[in-house]
């Protein structure tokens, strides 16, 4: 018998997954770290579709800041058809790297990007649930996510595992390359160690908040989610999860982009989520400006923030988040994962039985 609550079970597993990755970081990250120690990587391409693309958005920013390499998130088909590796020919082949944060490794676009990399002599690294799969066979470095298959079609714990594994790989590599001093390295480790408890708190807080606000979410035909910096990736992932599970129109924007005319359709009863960590004071200040302006127009401005945030109010999802840059993309995602599953359940929809099951095969989106 199909367990319609399976997705919630996967979300509940996430703190344990983060804890496992933290405690086993030396083993999990060793091949990634060793690769960077042995190769003078200067240019990294990250490629993914759907949830993996959102991982790429976060990791590209993290790699540039902590590793000092040029990094970009590439949409596979656009890159495959209209671009190429090392366009200006300024890098040697061992200075290039493609990273594919996959789930099954069977998604066609990123696989074709890996094939293109292989043909160009560009090394490839992937995370995957299938270390012996077709994608993995193309790669120099393969990291097994170890989270197992998910029965629910909105991916949850696999996405968190990708974020946690690659974040830890980057932290350990930056420290090994002496780009991250001991004090900063220890601060990241302390924050990572606190993440499981933070995610559990976020889950409890969101459950209480949801029971008070579920009718306003269910009654609206469309929702908007805004983020900045690495948490633009969180906004995109949260929107995708809610769209997949509820079939509602859900759109995500980077906060500053949203201010540039896109907010024109706001109405009094619109529902807008604002992801508002304190890890980037300049961007947070701009988000505060947007929140305060939008509250003059809209009654349903939902801010995700720490208790001391000046924009925290009775509508907010308030939690003692760690607010550690890059790592907080995991804890700020948990509320959207919870909302995704509970909204679907309360709307009489399944997160197990997709209405378009088999569409990927029919459209040739799998290899």
N, C-alpha and C positions, 0 to 999 in steps of 0.2 A: 504494500500500500504506500502511495506517495505521501511523504511528510511535507505538508504545506507550510510548516513552520521551520523548514530546513534552513532558510536564509538567516533567520534570527539566530539559529544555532551557530552558523558560521561567524556571524558578527560577535557573538559571545566568545568565540575562540580567539579573536584577534589579540586581546591582551596577552594571552599565553604564547601566541606566535611571535609577538614582539619580544617577549621575555626570552623565548628560546633563541631567537636571533642574537639578542644582546649577549646572552650567556655563552653562546657558541661562536662568537664573532671571529675568533682567531681562525677556526677551521673554515667557516663559511666564506670569509673574505680573502683567504690566503692566496688563491690563484689570481684574483683581481689585483691585489696588492703587488704580487710578484711580477705580474705582467707590466705594471707601470714602473717598477724598479728596473726591469730589464729592457724597457723600450722608452725612447724619448718622445712620448705622446704629446703632441701639440694641438691637434685638431680632432674633435670628437663629433660624430654624427649620431643622433639618437632617433630611432624610427619605430613607430607603433601606430596602431589603429584603435580607436575607441579608448578604453581605459588605459592601455599601455601608452597611448599618446599623451595622456594626462600625466603619467609617470615621467615621460620624457621632458615635459615642460618644466617640472620641478627639478629633475636631475641635471638638466642643461644649466640652469641657474646655479645649482650647487657646485657643479664641476668647475664652472668659470671662477666662482668666488674662492673655493677651497683648493682647487688643483692648479689654477692659473692657466687652464687650457681654453682654447676657443671651442665652444660647444653650441650645437643648435638642434632643435627639435624639427624633424622633417616629416611632412605628410607623405607617406610612402608613394602613392601613385603619382603625385605631382613631382616628387623627386625622381622617381623612376623614369618618367616620360619627358621631363623638361630640365633636368639638371644632371650633375655628375659629381663624383668625388674629386677633390683637389682641382677645382675649376681653373685656377690661375697657375697651377703647377709649382706652387711655392713650397710644398712639403714633400719630404721623402716618404716612402710607403710605410716605414715603421714609425713615422710620426702621426699617422692617421689611425683612427679606430672607429668602427661602427658598433653601437650598442643597441640591442633589440630586447627590451623587457617584455617577453612574451608570456602568454598563459600556456596554451597548448603548443604553440609554435607552428600551427597549421594555417594561420591567417595569411592569405595570399600576398597582400601588399608588402608587409615587412619581410616575408620570405623572399620575394623577388628583389627587394633592396639588398638582402644578404647575398643573393646570387650575383647581383650587379657588383657588390663589393668583392666577392670571391673572384670574379672575372677581372677586376681591376687590381687585384693583389692587396686589397685593403683588409686588414685583420678584423675579425668579428667576435664580439662577446655577447652572450645572451643569458637571461634568466628564463627558466622554463619549468613546467611540471613534467616534461618528457625529455630527460637528458640524453636519450637515445633516439629522439625524433629527427625529422627531416631538417629542421632548422639547426638543431644542435650539431648535426653532422657537418655543417658548414663552418662551425665556430672554433676559434682557437681556445677560448675560455667559455665553459658552460657552468652555470650555477643552478643547481636544483632547488627550486623554491620549497619543495617538501610539504606543501599544504594540501595536496590531494584534490581530486575533482570535486566541483561544486554542482549539486543538483539544480540549484536556482540559476536562472539565466542572467539576472543582474549579478555580476561578479562582485564579491565583497572581500573575503579574506585573502584571496589571491592578489588583489590589488594592494592591500596593506602589506603583504609579504614583499612585493616588488619594491615598494617605497622603503620599507625597513632594510631590506638586504642591500639595495644600491646606496642608500644613505650611509649605512655602516661601512660599506666598501669604500666610499669616498672619504669618510672620516679617517678610517685606518690608513688609507693610501696617503692622504694629505699629511698625516703624522709621520708615516714612514719616510716620506720625501722631505720632511722637515719644513713643509709649507704651513703646518699647523703647530704652533708652539704647545708645550706641555699644558700650560694653564688653559688654553682654549680647547685643547683636546679633552682634558679632564672635564671641562664644563659640558661639552657635547655628550660625554659618556654619562655624566650625572643626569642630564636631561633625558637621554635614551632610557636610562634605568627607571626614571619616573613615568615614562610614557604608558606602561600597562595600567598603572593606577589611574592616570589621567583619562585614558580611554574608557575605563570602567565608570569613572565619575561622569564623564560626558554622556554615557549611555543612560545612567540613572536620571540625570538632570533632564535629558531630552524626553525620557518616558513621562516624567511629571509634566513637563511643558506641553507635550503632545496631547495629553488627555484634556488639557484646558483649551487647546487651540485647534484640535483636529477638524472641527466643522468648518472653520474659516479656510483651512487648506483644501478640504474636500469640495467645498462649494465653489471655489474659484477655478475657472477654466485654464488659467495660466499662472505660472510662478516665475520669479526672476531671482537669480543668485549672483551676487557680486563679490569679487575677491581682488586681491592685489599681490604683486610679487609671486612667490611660490604658490600661494593660495589661490591664484587664478586657476591653477591646475585643480585645486580642490573644488572650486566653483563649477568648473566644467564637469568634473566627475560626479559631484552631487546632482547636477542637472541631468546628466545621463542616467543615473540610477533612478531618479524619480520619474523621468520620462519613460524609461523602460517598464517600470512596474505599474505606473498609474495611467499611462497613455495620455497624460496631460501635456500641454505645451509648456516646456520648461526651458528657459534660455539663461545662459551664463555670460557675463561680461567682465572684463577688467574694469575696475572702478572708474579710472580716469577716462577710459573710452566711453563708458556709459554716460558720463557727464556731458559728452560732446554731442548732444542732440538726441541720443538714443532713448533718453528718459521721457521724451515727449508724450508717449501714451499712458503715463502714470495716471491712475484714477484713485478716488478716495478709498475704494475697497481692494485695490491691488495688493498683492502679497509679495514683498521683496525681502530677501535674506541678504544681510551684510556680514561677510566674514571679516572680523576686525581684530586680528592679533596685534600685539604691541612690538613685534620683532622689527618693524620698520617704521620708526616714528614719523618720518616725512609722509609716507603713504598712509599711515594711520590718521594723521592730521587731515589729509585730503578726504579720507573716508568719513571722518567726523563732519566735515563741511557738507558732504553729500547727504549724510544721514539727517543732519539738522534741517537742511533745506527740504528734503523729501518728506519729513514729518509734517510739514506745513500743508502738504497736498494729500498724503496717504496715511491711513490709520493703522496699516499693517506693516510697519517697518520692523523687521525681526533681526536684531543684532546678535551675533555670536561673539562673545567677548569674556574677558576676566571681570571679576566683581568690581574692581576699581575703575573700570572704564567709564568716563563721564557720560557716555551714550547708553549705558546700561539702564533699562527701565523695565516696566512690568511685562512688556512684550518680548524681552530679550531671552536668549538661551545663555545663561550665565554659568560659567564653570571655572574652576581653578586650573585653567590650561597652563602648560609649561611655557608656551609662547617662545619656544626655541626655534629660531629660523630654520626652515626646511623640515625639521622633525615635526613641527606642529601641523604639517599637512595631514598627518595621520589622525591626530586627535580632533581636528576640526572637521574631518570627514565623517566621523562616527555619527554625529547627529543626523546627517543626511541619509546615511545607510539605514538608521533606525526608522526615520520618517518614511523612507522608500518602502520598507517592508510593511509597516503598520498602515500606511495609507492604502496600499494595495489590498491588504486584508480587510480593512474597514469599507472598502469600495466593492468588495466581493470579487476581487481579481486574484489571480495566482501569480506567484513569483517562480513557480516551477514549470507550469505549462504555458509556453510562449504561443501567442496567436499565430506567429509566422515561423513555427518550428520547421527547420529544413530549408529556410530561405537562403542561407549561406551556401549550401550545397547547390541549390537550384541556380544561383547567380554566379557560381564559380568563385566564391570568396574563400574557399579552403583549398589547400594543396594536399 
